């Protein structure tokens, strides 16, 4: 079974997807982290400047970018690797957040990562979150969820995430970043953020993680499977 979760930034897609995967023994793939890794590569190699992105230089080096995931045995969570280096924290900075939507709008970048995402999900039981999972990556996904939340809630969640990781941030800067990303995500030419026609909408503005899981179980085939049985089945 493939579960596709799309939606706006800072809605808690990754947290929700990870919780589903952990509870029922599915593989979890954070596609947003993949685009962030490419953005980090561009920043590290001076392909992104304050004024512009040197797209020809980025395209000429796409084959130099290897993105993969590795399971952290201590935490049980997947961590993203960029050319073999763990960049799980490095990709979460405001600097990366400010450019990732522009990088993800580049056709060739999307083609490379969509192909890799489809390969990662081939013949597997997965939960994948992003912007175009239910519309482009897996249009025939077994379950599609479109997540949203009020702007002020999204700002606070992003702020809390950065603070928890010891990163400096201001709510105003985060709000501007979210507004900017929303616009680019919805208006880019290549695979813009759209709600799939057969997706179920989840506005989790006022929901706890436990309530979100209850919402999910009530709308999925997992409602017929005890949590422990689902986890055991998925791990075999």
C-alpha positions as CSV (number, residue, x, y, z in Angstrom):
1,X,0.0,0.0,0.0
2,X,1.2,3.5,-0.8
3,X,0.0,6.4,1.3
4,X,0.6,9.9,-0.3
5,X,0.6,12.9,1.9
6,X,0.7,16.4,0.3
7,X,0.2,19.9,1.6
8,X,1.7,23.2,2.5
9,X,5.0,23.7,4.4
10,X,5.1,23.5,8.2
11,X,1.7,21.7,8.4
12,X,3.3,18.8,10.1
13,X,3.3,16.4,7.1
14,X,6.6,14.8,8.0
15,X,5.7,14.3,11.7
16,X,2.3,12.8,10.7
17,X,3.8,10.5,8.0
18,X,6.6,9.3,10.4
19,X,4.0,8.5,13.0
20,X,1.9,6.4,10.5
21,X,5.0,4.6,9.2
22,X,6.3,3.8,12.7
23,X,2.9,2.6,14.0
24,X,2.2,0.3,11.1
25,X,5.7,-0.8,10.1
26,X,5.8,1.1,6.8
27,X,8.8,2.7,5.1
28,X,8.8,6.5,5.3
29,X,10.3,8.8,2.7
30,X,10.6,12.6,3.2
31,X,10.7,14.0,-0.3
32,X,10.9,17.6,1.0
33,X,14.2,16.6,2.6
34,X,15.5,15.5,-0.8
35,X,14.8,18.9,-2.4
36,X,16.4,20.5,0.6
37,X,19.5,18.4,0.1
38,X,19.8,19.6,-3.5
39,X,19.4,23.2,-2.2
40,X,22.1,22.6,0.4
41,X,24.5,21.3,-2.3
42,X,23.8,24.4,-4.4
43,X,24.5,26.7,-1.4
44,X,27.7,24.8,-0.5
45,X,29.0,25.1,-4.0
46,X,28.1,28.8,-4.6
47,X,25.5,27.9,-7.2
48,X,23.1,30.0,-5.2
49,X,24.0,33.6,-4.5
50,X,22.0,36.3,-2.8
51,X,20.6,37.5,-6.2
52,X,20.1,34.4,-8.3
53,X,20.5,30.7,-8.9
54,X,23.0,29.7,-11.5
55,X,20.8,27.1,-13.1
56,X,23.2,26.0,-15.9
57,X,25.8,25.2,-13.2
58,X,23.4,23.3,-11.1
59,X,22.2,21.2,-14.1
60,X,25.8,20.5,-15.1
61,X,26.4,19.0,-11.6
62,X,23.1,17.1,-11.1
63,X,25.0,13.8,-11.6
64,X,27.3,14.8,-8.7
65,X,24.4,14.9,-6.3
66,X,23.6,11.6,-4.6
67,X,20.7,11.6,-2.1
68,X,19.8,8.7,0.0
69,X,18.4,7.7,3.4
70,X,19.9,5.8,6.3
71,X,18.1,4.5,9.4
72,X,19.5,5.8,12.6
73,X,19.7,2.7,14.9
74,X,19.6,4.8,18.0
75,X,16.5,6.8,17.2
76,X,14.8,4.4,14.7
77,X,14.3,7.4,12.3
78,X,15.5,7.8,8.7
79,X,18.2,10.4,8.2
80,X,19.1,11.9,4.8
81,X,22.5,11.7,3.3
82,X,24.0,14.1,0.7
83,X,26.9,12.3,-1.1
84,X,27.3,10.1,1.9
85,X,27.2,12.8,4.6
86,X,24.4,13.1,7.2
87,X,22.8,16.5,6.5
88,X,19.6,15.9,8.5
89,X,20.1,19.1,10.6
90,X,21.9,21.2,7.9
91,X,19.0,21.1,5.6
92,X,16.5,22.5,8.2
93,X,18.1,26.0,8.3
94,X,16.2,29.2,7.3
95,X,18.8,29.7,4.6
96,X,17.9,26.4,3.0
97,X,14.2,27.0,3.6
98,X,14.4,30.4,1.8
99,X,15.7,28.8,-1.5
100,X,14.2,25.3,-1.6
101,X,11.0,26.2,-3.3
102,X,13.0,27.9,-6.1
103,X,15.2,24.9,-6.5
104,X,12.3,22.5,-6.5
105,X,10.7,24.5,-9.3
106,X,13.5,23.6,-11.7
107,X,12.2,21.0,-14.2
108,X,15.4,18.9,-14.3
109,X,15.7,18.8,-10.6
110,X,12.1,17.6,-10.2
111,X,12.6,14.9,-13.0
112,X,15.7,13.5,-11.2
113,X,14.1,13.4,-7.8
114,X,10.6,12.2,-8.9
115,X,12.3,9.3,-10.7
116,X,14.3,8.4,-7.6
117,X,11.2,8.7,-5.4
118,X,9.3,6.3,-7.6
119,X,12.2,3.9,-7.5
120,X,12.3,4.1,-3.7
121,X,8.6,3.3,-3.5
122,X,8.5,0.5,-6.0
123,X,7.0,-2.7,-4.6
124,X,7.1,-1.4,-1.1
125,X,4.6,-0.4,1.6
126,X,5.4,3.3,2.1
127,X,4.3,6.6,3.5
128,X,5.6,9.5,1.4
129,X,5.0,13.2,1.9
130,X,5.7,16.2,-0.2
131,X,4.0,18.6,-2.6
132,X,3.2,16.4,-5.6
133,X,3.1,12.8,-4.3
134,X,-0.6,12.1,-5.0
135,X,-0.7,14.1,-8.3
136,X,2.6,13.2,-9.9
137,X,4.9,10.7,-8.1
138,X,2.2,8.2,-7.2
139,X,-1.1,9.3,-8.9
140,X,-2.5,5.8,-8.2
141,X,-1.6,5.8,-4.5
142,X,-4.0,3.7,-2.4
143,X,-4.7,6.6,0.0
144,X,-4.1,10.4,-0.6
145,X,-4.2,13.0,2.1
146,X,-3.9,16.7,1.6
147,X,-2.8,18.6,4.8
148,X,-3.3,22.2,5.7
149,X,-3.3,24.4,8.8
150,X,-3.9,28.0,9.7
151,X,-0.9,30.3,8.9
152,X,-0.3,31.3,12.5
153,X,-0.2,27.7,13.5
154,X,2.3,26.8,10.8
155,X,4.5,29.7,11.9
156,X,4.5,28.6,15.5
157,X,5.3,25.0,14.5
158,X,8.2,26.0,12.4
159,X,9.5,28.3,15.1
160,X,9.3,25.6,17.7
161,X,11.1,23.2,15.4
162,X,14.0,25.6,14.9
163,X,14.3,26.5,18.5
164,X,14.3,22.8,19.5
165,X,17.3,22.4,17.3
166,X,19.1,25.4,18.7
167,X,18.7,27.5,15.5
168,X,18.1,31.2,15.7
169,X,14.7,32.3,14.2
170,X,12.1,35.0,14.3
171,X,8.4,34.5,13.7
172,X,8.3,37.4,11.2
173,X,11.1,35.8,9.2
174,X,9.4,32.5,9.3
175,X,6.1,34.0,8.2
176,X,7.7,35.7,5.2
177,X,9.4,32.5,4.3
178,X,6.2,30.4,4.5
179,X,4.3,33.0,2.4
180,X,7.0,33.0,-0.2
181,X,7.2,29.2,-0.4
182,X,3.4,28.9,-0.7
183,X,3.4,31.2,-3.7
184,X,6.2,29.4,-5.5
185,X,4.9,26.0,-4.7
186,X,1.5,26.8,-6.1
187,X,2.6,28.8,-9.1
188,X,5.6,26.9,-10.4
189,X,5.3,25.5,-13.9
190,X,6.5,22.0,-13.0
191,X,4.2,19.9,-10.8
192,X,2.7,22.7,-8.7
193,X,1.2,22.0,-5.3
194,X,-2.4,20.9,-6.0
195,X,-4.9,18.9,-4.0
196,X,-5.5,15.6,-5.8
197,X,-9.2,15.2,-6.7
198,X,-9.4,12.0,-4.7
199,X,-7.4,13.2,-1.7
200,X,-8.9,13.6,1.8
201,X,-8.3,17.0,3.3
202,X,-6.9,17.2,6.9
203,X,-6.8,20.5,8.6
204,X,-4.8,19.8,11.7
205,X,-4.7,23.3,13.1
206,X,-6.4,22.3,16.4
207,X,-5.5,18.6,16.5
208,X,-3.0,16.8,18.7
209,X,-0.8,14.1,17.2
210,X,-3.1,11.5,18.9
211,X,-6.2,13.0,17.3
212,X,-4.5,13.1,13.9
213,X,-3.7,9.4,14.2
214,X,-7.3,8.6,15.2
215,X,-8.5,10.6,12.2
216,X,-6.2,8.6,9.9
217,X,-7.2,5.2,11.3
218,X,-10.9,6.0,11.0
219,X,-10.4,6.7,7.2
220,X,-8.0,3.9,6.3
221,X,-8.0,0.1,6.1
222,X,-6.0,0.1,9.3
223,X,-9.2,0.7,11.2
224,X,-9.6,-3.1,10.9
225,X,-6.1,-3.9,12.1
226,X,-4.9,-3.7,15.7
227,X,-1.9,-1.4,15.9
228,X,0.5,-4.1,17.1
229,X,-0.6,-6.5,14.3
230,X,-0.1,-3.8,11.7
231,X,3.4,-3.1,13.0
232,X,4.4,-6.8,13.0
233,X,3.0,-7.3,9.5
234,X,4.9,-4.3,8.2
235,X,8.2,-5.4,9.6
236,X,8.2,-8.9,8.2
